[in-house]
Each structure stands twice: as C-alpha cells, then as structure tokens.
Amino acid sequence: FFDNMKAKTIEIRWHWKDLSEPVLSIDHHPSSCRIATAGSDNAVKVWEYTDSDDGFYNFHFLSCLCRETQPVNAVRFLPRGDMLLSGHDGGLVILWRKAKDHKPPVSGFDTFHEDQKHNQETWTCERVMRGHTEDVYSLSVSPDMKFGVSGSIDANVIVWELATGKQFQKLDDHAHYVQGLAWDPLNVYFASQSSDRNINFYLDTQKKMQIANAKPQGKKRDGRFELDASVSRDEEESGGPRYFRDETASTFFRRLNWSPDGLFLVGVCGQYKEDPTKDDMVNCAHVFLRGTWDHSYLCLPIPDDDSPEPVVGVRWSPVFYKVRGHPVSSPWGLEHYRMVFVLFTMSTVFIYDTSCAQPVATISNLHLATITDATWSPEGYTLLIASKDGYVSVVTFDENELGQAWDMGVDREDLPPGLQEVKQARSEIDDDADDEYRRIVKDGLPSPPREPKDERQEVKEERKVKTVDFDTTPMVEDEQEPPVSAASVQMEVDAPAAVPPPVAQLEGLFDEE
C-alpha cells in the first residue's frame, strides 16, 4: 500500500555557525516549491527545491533573513506567500516582505549574518513588533491576513494588527508557557496550547459569521477576541486524568493544528489511562470537534513500543482527498472526502488518514535529535520534517498511497448543508485577504493578480511527485548504526465502528449578524 513512499534526510548546511545548528521551525510556501526554515543561528532562511535524478529534490538557498542575534523559534508564511512572520528569543515578532527587486546587501552595513552576502532575493523587515518580555515559541496568522498571533514563555498571547504592526490585544489567560497556536481556517476562532495543561479557544466576536449561541467563558475584557472555552478536564469532577501533560513533559513546542475544513482541532502532548485500575499513562493526541470544546471527541494513542514520548506536534495536509471506493466507517464520520495529517513525537512520525482510526504508516530513524516541526507541500504529496540535529527530511508519496485530490472549491450542488457553509466561509475569507493584502504592502507595490483557477491547477499537476523514479529498496543499510536518512514503515489497517458524520455538526453553526 505504501510501497512507493520514500524518506530521505537532506544533509546540507541549513542553519550554521561553527557547527550545524538546530532547525527549530519549517513552513511551506502556500503555492510554490519554496520553504522557510528558522534556526538557532538567529536566522530565517528561504529555500527553493527542484526535481532531482534520485526522485527527491535539490534544495537551493534563496535568502537569509536576519536582524537580531537571537535564535528564531517559529516561522510562518502569510497566505499570499510573499510575507513571513518570525518569532524570536527575547520576545520579538518580525514581519518580513519579499522585495520587488533584489538588492545585494552591503557587507558590514546591512548584514547580520554571514549567509546574507549570498542572498539571491531580498526580504525586507516590514514590521518589528515588541510586546513579549520572554522568548516567543509559537505563531499563527489569520486566513484573511488581518492579524498575527504570538505565544511566549511569558504566558501571554498577543494579537498583532499586521497592517500597522501594533499590538491589537494581549490575552493573559494561560498560567505557563504558551507553546502552540493555530488559527481556524474558517477565521472564527484561534486556539492556544500551554504547558499549564490547557487549550484555550478564542472567539472573534466581530466576525460577520459567528458560532450560534456562543457564550464566552473567560474574563470580561474590552477587546475583539474573547475566551470561548478553556479545555483541561478536572480530575475530581471527571474521575479521569487531565487531558494534557504538565510542564515536566520534555517538549519545547506543542504545535496543535486545525483540519483544513475547520471541523477538527488536534491538541498535542495528551495523555490518558488505558487501564483505569493502573496509574500508567499513555501518550496521545486529543481531537476536538468544532463547537463542542468541553470534551475530547477522539483520542489518538501512541503505543509505547512505537514511541514512549509525548506528541510534540500535528500538521494537516492542506488537501482534501477523494474517498477510496465505497465509504469506510470510521470515528471521523466523513463521507464526502478524506483528510491526511501527521502526528510527530520527538523521534517518530505517524501518518493518519480520516478513513480509519489507526495510523496508516509510521516513520522512524530519520533524525538523531528531536523533531521540531513539520509541513506539507500545497499539492499534499510531500512532507518535510525539521529537527534539532540541524537537518530537514523529505517524505514523498504518490496518489496510490494518499489518494487523489478532491476539490471542495468547485461548484458542487450536491454538497451537504454543512459543507456548503464551509465553502461560502472560505470564499469570503479569500475576498477579505485580497483587501487586507493591499493594506499591508507598501505604496507603489500593488498586489499581484491572482492566478486563474485553471492555471493554478496546471501548476499543481506539474509539482506532483513523480512515482516512476521512486526507489523501493530498503533504506537501512547498517542495523547497528542507522544513518539519519533511514526510515522504517509499519502499516495499521484496523477500522473502527461507524458513528454519525460530524460534518452534520457544521450545519447551522454560522449565523449572519
């Protein structure tokens, strides 16, 4: 089933001082073959990749973005792709923008990093945003690009207005490090996860489309974003353990993530008791269904024999995939499409498909140090993984393994009511993003025209992973000391009992003000 899947560690100098430095974050460009990495060498770097003879890719350095002498813990592209947001030690958040024309830096005058003299394109510092008093661990950007949000070990979440670079709202509901942030793709919520064992869901109270009967539970404040729910689980009231592990879990990040349809939020660093009569906890991720934040909808356990470590992060593929043959019963309850995502611990990557409850593949032995982040290509067939060992790994799939893409954006009259509303919400977000883009860019640099849909589809088809070049020979050559590019794959095919489709939960959730 996964015979053509390949994994390889790209051993180049991603982030470098005197020695290879940790790669702390990675993000894929929303529409092209580019990635951005952030590292302990105090820089964000932009890379481009092209096809290579071995069926993988050649990576080419494009630009080094550096303005400070502090490590960069998080980097995210804005939806347009020509701007980046970076979070730094010391509390800074920086908005970068790709310049129209490349101007080589003047050595000793406008360089902060040795690699900047090799820049092939210019990224300018558009905004430097100060508000945190400690290191910034996490970032996320609203789909309409109006806001960015940052989380820090000062226990605060700050919402930034990107057009001005000003602090829009500070949220102090967490009691410990804020290690993960994720903005709802439907642009109604954003979520934060902290080592205080809570996930907080914040509601945008001024959106035209709001969750019906929303009752904010947090402290009253004069601001646009209200705490809608804080998910933790009280041990005395529930009779069960807390959903999430405390600060003793050795995780630098807690990278939670939304599904591309906005239906599910997966929280990481979870725990549960497999046997109520014993004290032993099993590491897991908890899935929350949109609008029902008071309890975990699904628990995704990590077997101790596969990885005894907590789940560090999750990343959903941005693509919807066609259902294979007849719909298969699963606890996800999706009938019209499938989605794919990865959970990663410090050493292992688990690939999930919403057509079943168990991981469909397990990838291990890729890196010699902790995995820090992961990201998907826009066509949904390439996964990139970053690690503290200073390297990035690439995992490639084909359509036979993950399935063919399914487009919810086309004019479909047969969509169920819930998905019709999702489609409408995404369309309005795209329109808002067009307007906001013009506010952020400088005068004289108009926003680029949006590509016609048929052209975007042609580009998407050209970037698909070629299956004919895949090497299916074993990757582990030395069992005693596996190389960093070694990968092991295990299959799980168990399918659970059926439950009512959760997509029905979306119907009627959006009300016009």
Residue pairs with C-beta under 8 A, 6 or more apart in sequence:
1 360
1 401
1 491
2 360
2 361
2 397
2 401
2 489
2 491
3 472
4 397
4 398
4 400
4 401
4 467
4 470
4 472
5 361
5 395
5 396
5 397
5 401
5 470
5 489
6 55
6 56
6 395
6 396
6 470
6 471
6 475
6 487
7 363
7 366
7 393
7 394
7 395
7 396
7 475
7 485
7 487
8 54
8 56
8 393
8 394
8 475
8 485
9 366
9 367
9 391
9 392
9 393
9 483
9 484
9 485
10 56
10 57
10 59
10 391
10 392
10 393
10 394
11 391
11 484
11 485
12 59
12 391
13 20
14 20
14 23
14 37
14 39
14 45
14 390
14 391
14 392
15 21
15 22
15 23
15 37
15 39
15 40
15 41
15 43
15 45
15 390
16 41
16 115
16 390
17 41
19 390
20 389
20 390
20 391
21 39
21 40
21 41
21 390
22 39
22 40
22 369
22 372
22 387
22 388
22 389
22 390
23 37
23 38
23 39
23 372
23 373
23 386
23 387
23 388
23 390
23 391
23 392
24 38
24 39
24 40
24 71
24 72
24 73
24 74
24 252
24 372
24 373
24 386
24 388
25 37
25 38
25 72
25 73
25 74
25 75
25 372
25 373
25 386
26 35
26 36
26 37
26 38
26 75
26 372
26 373
26 374
26 375
26 384
26 385
26 386
26 392
27 35
27 36
27 75
27 76
27 77
27 373
27 375
28 34
28 35
28 77
28 375
28 376
28 377
28 378
28 384
29 35
29 36
29 77
29 81
29 378
30 77
30 79
30 80
30 81
30 318
30 378
31 81
31 378
31 456
31 459
32 48
32 81
32 378
33 48
33 49
33 50
33 57
33 377
33 463
34 46
34 47
34 48
34 49
34 62
34 81
35 46
35 47
35 49
35 375
35 384
35 392
36 44
36 45
36 46
36 47
36 75
36 77
36 84
37 44
37 45
37 47
37 75
37 386
37 392
38 44
38 45
38 72
38 73
38 74
38 75
38 86
39 45
39 71
39 72
39 390
40 71
40 72
41 71
41 113
42 66
42 68
42 69
42 70
42 71
42 72
42 112
42 113
43 64
43 65
43 66
43 72
43 113
43 115
44 64
44 65
44 66
44 72
44 75
44 84
44 86
44 96
45 61
45 62
45 63
45 64
45 65
45 115
46 62
46 63
46 65
46 84
46 121
46 123
47 59
47 60
47 61
47 62
48 59
48 60
48 62
49 57
49 58
49 59
49 60
50 57
50 58
50 60
51 57
51 58
51 466
52 58
53 469
54 469
54 471
55 396
55 466
55 469
55 470
55 471
56 394
56 396
57 394
60 120
61 115
61 118
61 120
62 119
62 120
62 121
63 119
63 120
63 121
63 122
63 123
64 113
64 115
64 116
64 118
64 119
65 84
65 86
65 96
65 123
65 125
66 111
66 112
66 113
66 115
66 116
67 94
67 112
67 125
67 128
68 88
68 90
68 92
68 94
68 112
69 112
70 88
70 89
70 90
70 92
71 88
71 89
72 86
72 87
72 88
72 89
73 87
73 88
73 89
73 135
73 136
73 137
73 138
73 253
74 86
74 87
74 136
74 137
74 138
74 139
75 84
75 85
75 86
75 87
75 139
76 84
76 85
76 139
76 140
76 141
77 83
77 84
78 84
78 85
78 141
78 145
78 162
79 141
79 143
79 145
79 433
80 145
80 433
80 437
80 447
82 97
82 98
82 448
83 95
83 96
83 97
83 98
83 126
83 145
83 440
84 95
84 96
84 97
84 123
85 93
85 94
85 95
85 96
85 139
85 141
85 148
85 162
86 93
86 94
86 96
86 139
87 93
87 136
87 137
87 138
87 139
87 150
88 94
88 135
88 136
89 135
89 136
90 134
90 135
91 130
91 131
91 132
91 133
91 134
91 135
91 136
91 152
91 154
92 128
92 129
92 130
92 132
92 136
93 128
93 129
93 130
93 131
93 132
93 136
93 139
93 148
93 150
93 158
93 160
94 125
94 127
94 128
94 129
95 125
95 126
95 127
95 129
95 148
95 162
95 165
96 123
96 124
96 125
96 126
97 123
97 124
97 126
97 440
97 441
97 442
98 121
98 122
98 123
99 121
99 122
99 123
99 124
100 445
101 122
102 119
102 120
102 121
102 122
103 122
104 117
104 119
105 111
105 116
105 117
105 119
107 117
111 117
126 165
126 440
127 162
127 164
127 165
128 165
129 150
129 160
129 165
129 166
129 167
131 150
131 156
131 158
131 160
131 167
131 170
132 150
132 152
132 154
132 156
132 158
133 152
133 154
134 152
134 153
134 154
135 152
135 153
136 150
136 151
136 152
137 151
137 152
137 153
137 177
137 178
137 179
137 180
137 252
137 253
138 150
138 151
138 178
138 179
138 180
138 181
138 192
138 253
138 254
138 255
139 148
139 149
139 150
139 151
139 181
140 148
140 149
140 181
140 182
140 183
140 190
141 147
141 148
141 149
141 162
141 183
142 148
142 149
142 183
142 187
142 190
143 183
143 185
143 186
143 187
143 429
143 433
144 187
144 429
144 432
144 433
144 436
145 162
145 433
145 436
145 437
145 440
146 161
146 162
146 163
146 432
146 436
147 159
147 160
147 161
147 162
147 168
148 159
148 160
148 162
149 157
149 158
149 159
149 160
149 181
149 183
149 190
149 192
150 157
150 158
150 160
150 181
151 157
151 178
151 179
151 180
151 181
151 192
151 194
152 158
152 177
152 178
153 177
153 178
155 172
155 174
155 175
155 176
155 177
155 178
155 194
155 196
156 170
156 171
156 172
156 174
156 178
157 170
157 171
157 172
157 173
157 174
157 178
157 181
157 192
157 200
157 202
158 167
158 169
158 170
158 171
159 167
159 168
159 169
159 170
159 171
159 224
159 225
160 166
160 167
160 168
161 167
161 168
162 436
162 440
163 436
163 439
163 440
168 224
169 223
169 224
169 225
171 192
171 200
171 202
171 223
171 225
171 227
173 200
173 218
173 219
173 227
173 230
174 192
174 194
174 196
174 198
174 200
175 194
175 196
175 198
176 194
176 195
176 196
176 247
177 194
177 195
177 196
177 247
178 192
178 193
178 194
179 193
179 194
179 195
179 251
179 252
179 253
179 254
179 255
180 192
180 193
180 253
180 254
180 255
180 256
180 268
180 313
181 190
181 191
181 192
181 193
181 256
182 190
182 191
182 256
182 257
182 258
182 265
183 189
183 190
183 258
184 190
184 191
184 258
184 262
185 258
185 259
185 260
185 261
185 262
185 426
185 429
186 209
186 262
186 422
186 425
186 426
186 429
187 204
187 207
187 425
187 429
187 432
188 203
188 204
188 207
188 209
188 210
188 211
188 262
189 201
189 202
189 203
189 204
189 228
190 201
190 202
190 204
190 225
191 199
191 200
191 201
191 202
191 256
191 258
191 265
191 267
192 199
192 200
192 202
193 199
193 200
193 244
193 254
193 256
193 267
193 268
193 269
194 200
194 254
195 246
195 247
195 249
195 254
196 246
196 247
197 232
197 242
197 243
197 244
197 245
197 246
198 230
198 231
198 232
198 244
199 230
199 231
199 232
199 243
199 244
199 256
199 265
199 267
199 288
200 218
200 227
200 229
200 230
200 231
201 227
201 228
201 229
201 230
201 231
201 265
201 293
202 225
202 226
202 227
202 228
203 210
203 211
203 214
203 216
203 225
203 226
203 227
203 228
204 210
204 224
204 225
205 216
205 224
205 225
205 226
206 224
208 428
208 512
208 513
209 425
209 428
209 510
209 511
209 512
210 510
210 511
210 513
211 228
211 291
211 509
211 510
212 508
212 509
212 510
212 511
214 228
215 228
216 226
216 227
216 228
217 227
217 228
217 229
217 230
218 226
218 227
218 228
218 230
219 227
228 293
229 293
229 294
231 243
231 267
231 288
231 293
231 294
232 242
232 243
232 244
233 240
233 241
233 242
233 243
233 295
234 242
235 241
235 242
240 272
240 273
240 276
241 271
241 272
241 273
241 281
242 271
243 267
243 270
243 271
243 272
243 286
243 296
244 267
244 269
244 270
244 271
244 286
245 269
245 270
245 271
245 281
245 283
245 310
249 269
249 310
250 310
250 346
251 269
251 310
251 312
251 346
252 312
252 370
252 372
253 312
253 313
253 372
253 373
254 267
254 268
254 269
254 312
254 313
255 268
255 312
255 313
255 314
255 315
255 373
256 265
256 266
256 267
256 268
256 313
256 314
257 265
257 266
257 313
257 314
257 315
257 316
257 341
258 264
258 265
258 266
258 316
259 265
259 266
259 316
259 339
259 341
260 316
260 317
260 318
260 319
260 320
260 339
261 320
261 339
261 408
261 419
261 422
262 290
262 422
262 425
263 289
263 290
263 502
263 503
263 505
263 506
264 287
264 288
264 289
264 290
264 297
264 332
264 502
265 287
265 288
265 290
266 285
266 286
266 287
266 288
266 300
266 314
266 316
266 341
266 343
267 285
267 286
267 287
267 288
268 285
268 310
268 311
268 312
268 313
268 314
268 343
269 310
269 311
269 312
270 283
270 284
270 285
270 286
270 296
270 299
270 310
270 311
271 281
271 282
271 283
271 284
271 310
272 281
272 282
272 284
272 299
272 301
273 279
273 280
273 281
273 282
274 280
274 282
274 301
282 301
282 302
282 303
282 304
283 301
283 302
283 304
283 307
283 308
283 309
283 310
283 311
283 345
284 299
284 300
284 301
284 302
284 311
285 299
285 300
285 302
285 311
285 314
285 343
286 296
286 298
286 299
286 300
287 296
287 297
287 298
287 299
287 300
288 296
288 297
289 297
289 502
289 505
290 505
290 506
290 509
291 505
291 509
292 505
297 502
298 331
298 332
298 357
300 343
300 352
300 357
302 309
302 311
302 343
302 345
302 350
306 348
306 350
306 362
306 364
306 490
307 345
307 346
307 347
307 348
307 350
307 364
309 345
309 346
309 347
309 348
310 345
310 346
311 343
311 344
311 345
312 344
312 345
312 346
312 370
312 371
312 372
313 343
313 344
313 371
313 373
313 374
314 341
314 342
314 343
314 344
315 341
315 342
315 344
315 373
315 374
315 375
315 376
316 339
316 340
316 341
316 376
317 339
317 340
317 341
317 376
317 380
317 402
318 376
318 378
318 380
319 340
319 376
319 378
319 379
319 380
319 405
320 337
320 338
320 339
320 405
320 406
320 407
320 408
321 337
321 338
321 339
321 340
321 380
321 402
321 403
321 404
321 405
321 406
322 337
322 338
322 403
322 404
322 405
322 406
323 335
323 336
323 337
323 338
323 355
323 406
324 338
324 355
324 403
327 335
328 355
328 356
328 495
329 495
329 496
329 497
329 498
330 354
330 355
330 356
330 357
330 495
330 496
330 498
331 357
331 496
331 497
331 499
332 354
332 355
332 357
332 502
333 498
333 499
333 500
333 501
333 502
333 503
334 354
334 355
334 501
334 502
334 503
335 501
335 503
336 406
336 415
336 416
336 419
336 503
337 406
337 408
338 353
338 354
338 355
338 403
338 406
339 353
339 354
340 351
340 352
340 353
340 354
340 380
340 402
341 351
341 352
342 349
342 350
342 351
342 352
342 374
342 383
343 349
343 350
343 352
343 359
344 350
344 371
344 374
344 385
345 371
346 370
346 371
347 364
347 367
347 370
347 371
348 362
348 363
348 364
348 371
349 362
349 363
349 364
349 366
349 371
349 374
349 383
349 385
349 395
350 359
350 361
350 362
350 363
351 359
351 360
351 361
351 362
351 363
352 359
352 360
353 360
353 402
355 495
356 492
356 493
356 494
356 495
356 496
357 494
357 495
357 496
358 492
358 493
358 494
359 492
360 491
360 492
360 493
361 489
361 490
361 491
362 488
362 489
362 490
362 492
363 395
363 487
363 488
363 489
364 487
364 488
365 476
365 482
365 486
365 487
365 488
366 385
366 387
366 393
366 484
366 485
366 486
366 487
367 385
367 387
367 388
367 389
367 391
367 393
367 484
368 387
368 389
368 484
369 387
369 388
369 389
369 390
370 387
370 388
371 385
371 386
371 387
371 388
372 386
372 387
372 388
373 385
373 386
374 383
374 384
374 385
374 386
375 383
375 384
376 382
376 383
376 384
377 383
377 384
377 463
378 460
378 463
379 405
379 460
379 463
379 464
380 402
380 405
381 396
381 397
381 398
381 399
381 402
381 464
381 465
382 394
382 395
382 396
382 397
382 465
383 394
383 395
383 396
383 397
384 392
384 393
384 394
384 395
385 392
385 393
385 394
385 395
386 392
387 393
389 484
391 484
393 484
393 485
395 487
396 465
396 470
397 465
398 465
398 467
398 470
399 464
399 467
400 467
408 415
408 419
408 422
408 423
409 423
409 426
409 453
412 423
415 423
416 503
416 504
416 507
417 506
417 507
417 508
418 503
418 504
418 505
418 506
418 507
418 509
419 503
419 506
421 506
421 507
421 509
421 510
422 506
425 510
434 447
434 450
437 447
438 446
438 447
441 447
451 459
475 485
475 486
475 487
476 482
476 486
476 487
476 488
477 483
477 486
